[in-house]
């Protein structure tokens, strides 16, 4: 995911934030409310104020089931931890930061295959019935923004060979990279 994180860094710089305010690979810890710290993939901190925090994740097969549950729980927990710490005034400045979630999934037969749900006691939400792991990730990324856990989310997929060539596709227009980039750039500009 280093290439994408570097792209986010360049977008932030093009939006008017200087490089010394951008952190990736080092000094990427933020305090939390439920835990002491959490490492993010990219942070933007200007004048003692958290401008942006971005999480970039990916998943390849074959174990989509367990990894899906782990990824969703991790993303939701990270957002809850950050926003609670923000509410408590830990990030000096009081202006709401951009919180971004970027996800890339392997586009393969196993990620596209419909997955059966177990409903021993209650019905699951209908959008999950017969949904593949790819569709589940799409729903998840959309709901992260809908429920205001993240400011913006982007979801892309690529197969094992074309991904190395930089080729990918976007299963959902509302989760396209361009929208994520525009929202990030617009937010960053408000701090310049």
Order of alpha helices (4+ residues) and beta strands (2+ residues): alpha-beta-beta-beta-beta-beta-alpha-beta-alpha-alpha-beta-alpha
